[in-house]
Amino acid sequence: MTDKDPERTLEERGDDLGKRLKKARAVELGPTRKEPKLKNEVSGLGQAFRIGTELISALIVGVGLGWWLDSVLGTKPWMMIIFIFLGGAAGMYNVYKTAMRMVEELNETEGSDATNGAKSDPKDHNASK
């Protein structure tokens, strides 16, 4: 079989290719082409800042709640000490959830980038764990 089609000229085939490229770019970059729609486009510095902020904010909430309970109940410094540990635990849990979400997004991205356009089996990712 040959690729020659007497009904279609070279220009028509080129226009078809241009249309397909434009459609693929619109899917990849979105209609405005300002920001990529991919979730994994967040920089490493942004991810580190988010994780640090979640940890610090949980500690601040724990200290604040412990200080307030100490002032209301008159148990200084016991509630603050307890809630520092609870805030730290909550912060670590939030960091863990965020890290697992990032791993899932990475696995989804690896699955869509597999060779020949075929998605990889999710069981393959779980087998290495």
C-alpha positions, -999 to +999 in steps of 0.1 A: +000+000+000+012+035-007+004+066+011-005+084-021-042+093-023-052+108-057-081+126-040-059+144-014-031+168-023+000+174-002-015+206+012-046+189+023-026+163+042-005+190+057-036+209+069-049+177+085-016+173+103-018+209+115-053+204+128-042+173+147-012+191+162-034+220+173-058+196+189-030+177+207-015+210+220-049+222+232-054+189+252-019+192+267-017+229+275-054+237+279-074+262+258-056+293+271-021+278+268-011+298+299-007+269+324-003+232+319-032+211+332-009+184+345-009+179+383+028+170+384+039+203+371+044+217+406+080+225+413+100+207+440+104+239+459+067+245+460+061+209+472+087+214+500+071+247+510+037+231+512+049+202+534+068+226+557+037+249+560+015+220+569+038+208+596+044+242+611+007+252+610-003+220+628+022+228+655+010+264+659-026+252+662-016+227+688+004+252+709-024+278+706-051+253+717-029+240+746-022+276+757-059+285+756-069+253+775-042+260+801-055+295+807-091+283+810-085+253+831-055+266+851-033+236+843-002+254+831+019+240+813+004+205+810-022+211+782+004+230+761+028+201+764+002+176+755-011+196+725+024+203+712+028+166+708-007+162+694-001+191+669+032+175+659+015+142+653-013+159+633+014+177+612+033+145+605+001+128+595-007+157+571+028+154+556+024+117+552-009+121+534+006+148+511+036+126+503+013+096+495-008+119+472+024+129+454+034+093+449+000+084+435+002+113+410+037+102+400+025+066+395-004+079+373+020+100+353+044+070+348+014+049+337+004+074+311+040+078+298+045+040+293+059+029+260+037+026+229+010+047+246-002+018+267-008+024+304+011+002+328-006-021+351-012-006+386-003-040+400+033-035+387+037-005+409+023-022+440+045-053+435+076-033+442+063-022+476 
